[in-house]
Amino acid sequence: MASAYCYTEDLTNLTNHLTTVHSVTPSAVIFSLGVGGNLLAIFLLVKHSNTHQWRVFYRLVAGLAVTDLFGILSSSPLAFIVYSNDFRWVGGQPACDYMSVVLIFASVSTMLIATSMSMDRFFAVCYPFVYKTFEKKRRVHVILASLWIFALLFACLPLVHLGHNVRHFPCTWCFFDYFGTNVTDVIYSLLYASLGILTIATSSVINILVLVAVGKQAKRHHKGLSVRSRKGRKRAKRNEMFILTFIIAILLTFAICWLPLMIRIVTNISLKQIPDYPSDLLAIRFASWNQILDPWIYIVLRKEMLARLYNVYRRFNRQEASEYSVCNVDRSEVNDNGDMRNRLNTAQDETHQQVLTQSSKETGNVLSPN
């Protein structure tokens, strides 16, 4: 069993090796950025509550930030204690079970909330009347509570012997045993990986459908509308695209951060190859970065920030268009002036020719006999 690495009896050599090779710095950076980002995201949500009025989507965003913050604050201190104790685990198996439950709960909750955000936009765009009918704040609370309860029950399955929790390299964190050869270990590992891959695929399909629906609605409603109605449609479409940009960024981040761990789990279970501890550690750290990046994505890609960037973009385009029009006006004025000069010269030539002709006629009349 690959997890036996952290259960060796030769603790002295193991801790000496880990102390010289691995540092607490990466975990400290993840902890600081994660806590700071999630607190800032929650602060901005509360500060701009008058703008978004705590609609369904923003309540889901708040639930995501609270979940990520809870996962970081609940699991990281135990890892820091182990680091400070020269990689010797403290608290025994109960502490290991606690840390594993927290990590599984936070990850599964993130998967489900991200998918719920995509479904919220799907119903809002594709079935707006039904969405308005069922858009109740109390129902959002029920949905969030249901997702958290499901994630907690799923995380507790190893406690009832559907799989079991073990320490993983470098022996500072606990998770379910995805190296196990028991039937229950294999079943739970496949359930976890399948749930992650399924949520990513489902959310991706839903977002593609929403993007297609937004494009069709824009073409359908553009014709036959007044100027005011057309502006309202453009504003609504722009707001929808802002939210979709945020959701797609969340899902891409989730897929990039969590898919390596899902692939490692499936690989370790199915191929039964020699354990690759550094790759597993890198995969779990990738997953940890998801809790850091989620709030910063909201901070950077929230609607107010995207609206400002969009306005700057429009001003830049208008400035370029005005400069282009000024250049065209100058060129047209130059051309007009040139045409005017040509006309004046032509008129002068014609007048001069007429004068010469008239004078020649008068001279002829004088010289002719009576």
Steps between C-alpha positions, in 0.01 A plus 500: 500500500648829385361695796723287730777746418377730781455211744857372500658410833823677408360846578839657566635447149163586348464832681861594434450435129171694481638794699791546262292455182159660572421843637192653660527804270266375220229413753542837673466685167187302409351569843570876491372558148196279555390664824570852375326446166187342643465766771538772238243333273248477785568866590436611140181296483369668813620846394328483160186327626291803398607441141448126467224486768611152602344333200526122464829501313675723753376291792661200332822699459490584871442133581802406289720756678383388845563134409852570375579711807370227731707234326821701532450609862393151612779295343812717471573549874534125550747480213703786650514315832639193326759710320610656828517153657759379245236317294386286794123467495306622802150402607505144374235357268218732624697805383569327170131422453409859584740646244390259231131576560567874477696471176246270335209715619656823367590347163162335439317818608706705255413259218128511574478878556687572175259274313204670671626839382501371141149359538380831645615684186351228279150542642534880514587520129308208346190501724474856637131487594534175691817636661324817618221290648732276700765762580461509877778580743379240746530231234861598439571445868333159481708410192824606666415312818413189296831517313695536823314211663561275200870594496529432873332160470724411208809606698392285795469178298858388587403527867244222442760284324425589140868569446722634774713808568880494511791743510656589169842619390667705646300374799350841582148444370233230500267387225320181402727216391505509121785245500294239682439158355186427702171501313364783717808714435468450126124574503537821699793622292309442178191670645699809594682523166180433303313769691770756423523413131119489468453846654765650271344343190145597601594860572689526171201377298262734686722802437527418131118483480471835678748666262309366199170621650638850564622521140163390358307742719721788389427427132128437561430820695726738309251557218173682546591671828499867585824673586418495871402132494811417303721675755325312781560171322866585447540591867336174614711298258816676620417425865433138411835475321674646806353226719578231243859618480530458875340152496720378215809627683389320818442175310829520310681560826315212664581265211869597487540470877300183564539287187866410578392357836210312341735355240753403768228325700375301201857418395602379846188287535492346154863453401643395840830653401793599720395800711609839371488707819620834353231484227231429759623789715500732196145390412365573851674839500340578165166418662583725794558792264135481396398636840742789448410590142120489535471822707762682295310412183193663651702805608646549151207381285202628697245695300604843628863443401411359158265794441786742570730313262224500238450876536874559465497285187207698355667833575819382330304392192309828493825696522646302214183547297497876565866532401429302184200719417705817561767374262234424239349846545842661457563296189158587359561869572833480320333330206218754501748787507688346213181456302404861574834626375465294184153642443622855556788450257265352243256789543783752467622331183149499354454869589835592347412308184164675478670842539747420223225383272291809565793734441588331174143539381499870587832556315360328193194723497714814519721400207215387272375760232160668538 
